[in-house]
Amino acid sequence: MSPLKVVLATWFGSGYAPVASGTFGTAATVPLVLLLWWIGSLPLHLGAIVFIAMLGTWAAEGAEERWGRKDPGQVVIDETAGYLVATAGLPHSLPALAGSFLLFRLMDVVKPWPARRLEALPGGIGIMADDLVAGLYAWLAWQAFARFLPWEALAR
């Protein structure tokens, strides 16, 4: 596995956190989310999701062989892609940033159907797919909260 693939797969080293590497990988994505929100272009945010998903699939290839297990914890670019999904089109606010973070981490840990089944896909696709679905579930949960709960901060 090339050094570039390692840097990207570990999302610039955040995957080497001694505990909760997925949480650290998600946290390391916050600056990218803030940049995309600052730019304020939903098409650019969606393009970033596609780009990171493709880049992550490429970077994660060989990770299982390198670290000797399925979906190694050091690989967190999948959390980057998933969190980008979870934050697409959300209000540019601290409640949205924090709420989507918590919802994404919950969905990534619980892995509701079909996310857990997608992990069985081979190589980089299997590593990335479950987190993209977890991001979608987090996004959907946010939409439900924003529409059905009387939290004005969520709706903006």
Summary of the structure (lengths in Angstrom):
residues: 156
radius of gyration: 15.0
end to end distance: 43.8
largest distance: 49.6
contacts: 532
relative contact order: 0.15
helix: 72%
strand: 0%
